Amino acid sequence: MLAVVTSGALVGVEAQPVQVEVNAGEFGEAGVYLVGLPDAAVKESKDRVSSALANSGFRMPQTRTTINLAPGHLRKEGPCYDLPIALGLLAATNQLRPETLDGYLIAGEMSLSGALRPVRGGLAFGLLARKQKLKGVLLPAESAEEAVLAEGVSVYPVRSLDEAVRFLEGEHAITPMTTEQSAFYRRPDHAHTVDFSEIKGQQQVRRAVEIAVAGNHNLLMIGPPGSGKSMVAKRIPTIMPEPSLDEFLEILGIQSAAGVSLNGEGRCFQRPFRSPHHTISDVGLLGGGTHPGPGEISLAHHGVLFLDELPEFKRSALEVLRQPLEDGEVTISRSAAKITLPCSFMLVAAMNPCPCGYLSDPRRECRCSPTQIQRYRSRISGPLLDRIDLHIEAPAVSITEMRKGEPGESSAVIRERIVAARNTQRARFTDSPMTTSNARMSHRQIRAHCTVTPEQGDLLQRAMEELQLSARAYDRILKVTRTIADLAGSEKIETPHLLEAIQYRSLDRNLFY
């Protein structure tokens, strides 16, 4: 008897429909044969399903049985086919009425006892079911919390094979999960353990960080060890505005496909903060693999990618950032597949001024030769530096500043100004939903919203010539100027706004010459 169960396969961060076809009662040597381009984890499903069926009070087929995962050209990965295969076997052997499976998308990993474990891509499965206009989705409870955010489809959380069978047979009622029940939909109910008020001194750095977050600009901090670069970066999430629902669905879709959400990371309504170690590979940063998946830049989508000790990263790893920083997406081509992943992130980087780190420290003597300093700084290419909007020096903090008892401005106060500036930008780009911040403005939008007077244009031209900046840097200065004006609540760009934006490009010259 033939039974068909609808499931899905993850391709990048999206799900493609997969039909699990089970045909029992065939002539030939008894056994279960799995076809349809399965990987090792899918092939092992036979053993898990066999034990789960026995421990749940069901029986395996005693005849030759073929399980086909269609379409055959699509690679099937992971243990998400355990539950649909088990239900297909029960339907093919008359232990479950086949018509009860109609209209459901089913996925889930099973333990040997029949209990269900979460799988990657819960949100993608929910979106696929909505696209296919199915009547419901059966998923493990943790994965259902993701799928329920895809409004317009009923999501049923199941905890075991036995519960799934009784639900399909109408013997056990399961109430569809609501959006409010999802842990991902709830706002963080805990305060951040860190705050900007803990940072002593560094007023210029704090100002640059506020501008960068307000306009979603890339930022580079240069200073000696102990100047607070990492400390500042780790407090950026405390001043970032809350994501919109559409932004969060994109964030969750990527994290779910990568399995990050299953580890308990980011199980609330917030932006991501990724801080990979400098030993990361090109594939780990960009994404890819034999079967392409998201890397760190995609996991930081709509959030922050913090690269500490920037020159210590491999040159090849840094250079792959150039195109994603410009386009906000990355296309990965492999023999198995070609996928495009979103990666619209804010880059925050930190580095020392020289190999020993004490070039600009008045209390320590730098022992690096000019050649060593030049070699160290040249690890960051000009084209990559050109794509970083703000460069700021973080000088060493004096003991006097460290001893001051007065706390600095809190994250909550800074965040209020940033949210107001982001609201101004959102209103400005109402007709361009793809543009969410000043940093993402197109050339046409720059001409429309970043107009300067002839005197300001002459000032900018002199700065460009003296600093030997590129045309890309010209656009980025104007974007930063617009953000500074937004923070000041000014509709027009004023000369002080332009001068402040220009000073954040001064390291273009000092870094290499």
Sequence and secondary structure as in RCSB ss.txt:
>XXXX:A:sequence
MLAVVTSGALVGVEAQPVQVEVNAGEFGEAGVYLVGLPDAAVKESKDRVSSALANSGFRMPQTRTTINLAPGHLR
KEGPCYDLPIALGLLAATNQLRPETLDGYLIAGEMSLSGALRPVRGGLAFGLLARKQKLKGVLLPAESAEEAVLA
EGVSVYPVRSLDEAVRFLEGEHAITPMTTEQSAFYRRPDHAHTVDFSEIKGQQQVRRAVEIAVAGNHNLLMIGPP
GSGKSMVAKRIPTIMPEPSLDEFLEILGIQSAAGVSLNGEGRCFQRPFRSPHHTISDVGLLGGGTHPGPGEISLA
HHGVLFLDELPEFKRSALEVLRQPLEDGEVTISRSAAKITLPCSFMLVAAMNPCPCGYLSDPRRECRCSPTQIQR
YRSRISGPLLDRIDLHIEAPAVSITEMRKGEPGESSAVIRERIVAARNTQRARFTDSPMTTSNARMSHRQIRAHC
TVTPEQGDLLQRAMEELQLSARAYDRILKVTRTIADLAGSEKIETPHLLEAIQYRSLDRNLFY
>XXXX:A:secstr
 EEEEEEEEEETTEEEEEEEEEEEEESSS EEEEESSB HHHHTHHHHHHHHHHHTT    SSEEEEEEESTTS 
B SSTTHHHHHHHHHHHTTSS GGGGTTEEE  EE TTSBEE  S HHHHHHHHHHTT SEEEEEHHHHHHHTTS
TTS EEEE BHHHHHHHHTTSS      GGG TTTS   S  S  GGG  S HHHHHHHHHHHHHT  EEEE  T
TSSHHHHHTTGGGGS    HHHHHHHHHHHHHHT GGGTTT SS   EE   TT  HHHHHEETTTTEE HHHHT
TTSEEEESSGGGS HHHHHTTHHHHHHSEEEEE SS EEEEE   EEEEEE SSSSS TT TTS     HHHHHH
HHTTS HHHHHT  EEEE     HHHHH  S    HHHHHHHHHHHHHHHHHHTTT TT  SGGG  HHHHHHH 
   HHHHHHHHHHHHHHT  HHHHHHHHHHHHHHHHHTT SS  HHHHHHHHHTTTHHHHTT 
